[in-house]
C-alpha cells in the first residue's frame, strides 16, 4: 500500500509539473525568443551601449525590447515569437515533471512526511538544497531539447535549420552525442543556484504569506490557506530573485549552445567554434570584449519573462496537483 501511494504521488507530481511547465512556456515564449536573440548577439544590445562602448563588431541587429519585437514581427510574422516552442515544450515538460517529482521525494525524505503542507515548513537550507538537486536531475534529463530550442529560436530568417529534426541530425552528424550536450557544464553550474533560489525563496515567501494571513484581521479562524493571487505573488518574487542572480551564467550557456552556428550576416557576428575554452573563460572573454553589459544581455526580457513564468508554473502546479489528487482519492 505504501509503495502504491508513493507511485501515485510521483505520478501526480510529474503530471502536474509537466502541465504547469507547458502552460508557462507557451505563455512566455515571445519574451524567451527576444531574450535568446539578445544573449547570442555579440554586438551591444542597447542604444546607450552602442554610444559608450568601443564595439569590436559591426552594427547591432537588436537594440531594445520594443525594436526587437517590431523587427521579429515584421520579418518573421507572429509565428516568429513562438520559434523553437516545440522543442521548448519537449524540454520544459519533462524538465518540470522530473523537477517536481524529485523535489517532492527529496522534501519527503528531509521532512519525514509526504504531505505538501509539511514541506513548506522545512528550513530554508533544506529547501534550497532540495531545489538545487531537483534542478540538476531535470536538466540532465531534458538538456538536448534545451539545446535545440536555443538554436531554433536564435537563427532568425532565412532559417539554417527548417525544423527540429534537421537541427538534431546536423548536430549529431557534425558533433556527435557530445554536441547535444554542448554547454551542459555552465547549465548545471547555473541551475544549482537558480533552482535552489527559485524553490527556496518560493517556500520562504509562502511561509511569510501564511504568517501574514494569520496576523491579518481577515484570518479569524487562523486559516493559512493561500489564495491563487498570493501564490502568484510568491512565484513572481521567486522567479525574479533567481533570474537576477543567475543571468550571466545563462548568457554563457547560450553562447556555448550556438557556437559555430551559421546565421545570416544581418544578425551580426557569429560565435565561432570553440570560441570559449570553458565556462570561466567564457565569462572572462565576454566581460573583456563586451563589458558588464555583455553578461547581462537580455536581462530585461529575461526578468520580464522569469517573473510571470515562475508565477504561472507554481500556481498551475499547485492547482493541477490538488485537482489530480482529488481525482485519484
Protein Blocks (a to p, Z undefined) as FASTA:
>chain_A
ZZmmmmmmmmmmmmmmmmmmmmmmmmmmmmmmmmmmmmmpmbdcbfklmmmpccfbdcdf
bgcfklmmmmmmmmnojmlmmgoklmmmmmmmmmmmmmmmmmmmmmmmmnopabfklmmm
pcfklmmmmmmmmmmmmmmmmmmmmmmmmmmmmnopadfblbfklmmmmmmmmnommlmm
goklmmmmmmmmmmmmmmmmmmmmmmmmmmmmmmpmklmnopabdcfklmmmmmmmmmmm
mmmmmmmmmmmmmmmmmgoiacdfklopaddehkbfblmlmmmmmmmmnojmlmmgoklm
mmmmmmmmmmmmmmmmmmmmmmmmmmmZZ
